[in-house]
Amino acid sequence: MNAPSETPVFIGLDVSKDRLDLAVRPSGQSCSFSNNMDGISSLCQFVKTLKPTLAVVEATGGLETPVAAAM
């Protein structure tokens, strides 16, 4: 959780069979990861550095389950 003096960070994750597309607000940063175990691990490491206030993951017929569980 962010300290009260820090700007809140929000992330959104678009899930597809092959890719995980991450958007970060308010910075506007975006990046993609492979939707496999290595990509999910890299995404989780990256998200930890952001210390987000809220993360939203798109529900995509169960494809979101592995990344949601890992996060």
PETA-V167639 format. One record per residue. N is the residue number from 1. RES is the residue in one letter. SS is DSSP state (H for helix, E for strand, L for the rest). PHI is phi in whole degrees, 0 to 359 (none if undefined). OMEGA is omega in whole degrees, 0 to 359 (NA if undefined). Layout:
BEGIN
((N	RES	SS	PHI	OMEGA) (N	RES	SS	PHI	OMEGA))
END
This chain:
BEGIN
((1	M	L	none	180) (2	N	L	287	173) (3	A	L	292	184) (4	P	L	305	183) (5	S	L	278	181) (6	E	L	273	175) (7	T	L	289	178) (8	P	L	298	178) (9	V	L	244	179) (10	F	E	238	177) (11	I	E	233	175) (12	G	E	234	183) (13	L	E	235	175) (14	D	E	266	187) (15	V	E	250	171) (16	S	L	227	183) (17	K	L	302	186) (18	D	L	255	188) (19	R	E	224	172) (20	L	E	237	182) (21	D	E	258	185) (22	L	E	253	174) (23	A	E	240	183) (24	V	E	240	177) (25	R	E	234	14) (26	P	L	267	185) (27	S	L	292	183) (28	G	L	82	179) (29	Q	L	294	174) (30	S	E	215	179) (31	C	E	200	181) (32	S	E	234	178) (33	F	E	227	174) (34	S	E	291	178) (35	N	L	272	175) (36	N	L	213	185) (37	M	H	301	179) (38	D	H	294	179) (39	G	H	295	179) (40	I	H	296	178) (41	S	H	298	179) (42	S	H	296	178) (43	L	H	299	181) (44	C	H	298	178) (45	Q	H	298	180) (46	F	H	294	181) (47	V	H	298	178) (48	K	H	302	181) (49	T	H	291	182) (50	L	H	279	184) (51	K	L	49	185) (52	P	L	292	174) (53	T	L	284	182) (54	L	E	211	174) (55	A	E	236	178) (56	V	E	243	181) (57	V	E	243	178) (58	E	L	294	174) (59	A	L	277	185) (60	T	L	227	174) (61	G	L	56	179) (62	G	L	96	180) (63	L	L	294	181) (64	E	L	280	188) (65	T	H	302	181) (66	P	H	299	181) (67	V	H	287	178) (68	A	H	296	179) (69	A	H	294	181) (70	A	H	290	181) (71	M	L	287	NA))
END
